Amino acid sequence: MGGNSKSGTCSEVMTDWRVPWPPIVGSLLVAPIQHRKAKDILRAARLVLLPEDNAHVTSDLTKIKEGKKLSPILMVRGELARGIPAHVADGYHRVCASYYTDENTDIPLKLADAPR
């Protein structure tokens, strides 16, 4: 990992709070859960809807049908005045699956400002 002689699994690194996180990661970790509609998330991020037969979308649709909750989406706020779209850092496929269920579905997300 980056030339270190020590190595660890991804989960070990992700749970080691001594790792110096980039500011955006810290912001997402402490961000409160908010809710936005699937159609609004796709529009804000200027993303096209993934096909319903996409493997990840299909997997999440199955979870939704089974009544399982999906993890919150992680997003970074864009800058409308500068034409910079929002960025879905994690969960694009979950947004698409939720859209196929109902485009007006309120999706839990964590939203952080982009670093300056």
N, C-alpha and C positions, 0 to 999 in steps of 0.2 A: 504494500500500500504506500505509494508515493515514495519508494526508496527506503522505508523503514525496515529494520530487520524483524520487527514484530509484525505479525499478521493476525487477522481476526475475521470472523464472518461479518457479513454486512449487518446482521441483526446485533452482533456485539458492538460494532462501531456505532450503530444508530441509537443504542441505549446507553452509550458511554457519554454522560453529560459533561465530561471533562474535555471533549473534543471541541475546539473553537469553531462554532457554527458560523456560517455567513449570516449577516444580519437578516436577510429575507427568511431564512429558515427559523430563526428565533422569533421573528414576527408572526410566522404561520403557527408556530407552536403555541403561542399565547393568545392568538386571535380568537375571539368568541365565535361560536357557531351562529351563522346567519342563514337565511333562507332566500333563495331566488328561484324563479321559474326556469325550467329547462330551456325554453325558447329564448329567454333573455340572456342566459349564459352563453349560448351559441352565438347570438347576435353580438354581444359585447366583445367576445373573443374572435369574432369574424371566422368562425369555424363552420364547416359543412357537416351535415349529419352523416355519421358513419353508417354503412349499410347494416340492415337488421341481421344479415347473416355473418357479420364480422364475429370472429370467435369470442372476443372479449365482450362485445355487446350481447351476444347470445347467452353467454355465461351469466351476465348480470340480469338479463331478462328472466332467466330461470330462477335466480335468487329472488327477484321481485315477485314472481308467481308463487314461490314457496313462502312468501311473507317475511323473508329475511331483510334486515336493514342493510343498506349499502353505506360504506364509509363516506364521510364528508368529502366534497370536492375541495382541492386546494387551488386558490386563484391569486393572481397578482393583478392589482388594479392597473388599468391602462391610463393613458392621458388623452382624453377626447380632443382637447384643443390642439394637440400636436399630432393627432391622427394615429396615436399608438393604441392598439387594441389591448384589452385585458388578455391575460395569459392563463390558460388552464395548466397549472403545474402538475396536477395529478387528478385523474378522474374523467378524462374526455369520454371514455367508453361508458362510464356510469351516467354521464349527462345524456348521451345518446340513447341508452337503454331507457332512462326515465322519460325521455321525449317520446319514444315509441309507446310507452304506457299511457302517457298523457302529457302533451306539450306544456300544460299549465301546472304540472307537478311541482310543488315546492321542494327544492333540493337543498339539503344542508351543505353549507360550505364555510370554509375559513378563507378570509380575504385579507391580503396584506398589501401595503403600498410598495411600489417598486423602489429599489434603492436609488439614491440620488448620487 
